[in-house]
């Protein structure tokens, strides 16, 4: 999906490479042109953009009317703005998308870290990462609208001494670890990966 060179060049420096890999593999997409569009919990199936220009046209059509996620990090587009003319093709560039997506994810991580009381015990790190990724997917953490909330500052997870194995290979405890935050599923879901109604718009206008 992404290699070490891209991570080092393009990702936010407050996140370790291992966390960036975990984030993109769990919440991102392989194709920089990937668009995910949801409205009222329904996934809208549109023709896949073949170029950044086609992707930008779709962005400008749906931003403000639906939730739109873009590119390899599935960053939400148009957060805090209703002026679609400010949108450009840069989010379809893999490096730019990774840079902006990880910067926003780092803010979400600091919101989660602050809620946890900025712990130093690495044993809680997998749970914090799971909670931050879930907050990225849904847009919420403990009632906070994470994309619009102010950055609390402070630590981003447990950067010092972090090793890839600290995330652990056994995800059998995920249900217990993330059970608290996953109760937020009853809140508005900006981009949940759960099953939802799909509306296929690819055939409208004779497209196949």
Buried (B, 14 or more C-beta within 10 A) or exposed (E): EBEEEBBEEBBBEBBBBBBBBBBBEBBBBEBBBBBBBBEEEEBBEBBEBEEBEBBBEBBBBBBEEBBBBBBBBBBBBBBEEEEBEEBEBBBBBBBBBBBBBBBBBBBBBBBBBBBBEBBEEBEBBBBBBBBBBBBBBBBBBBEBBBBEBEEBEEBBBBEEEBEEEBBEEEEEEBEEBBEEBBEBEEEEBBBBEEEEEEEEEEEEEEEE
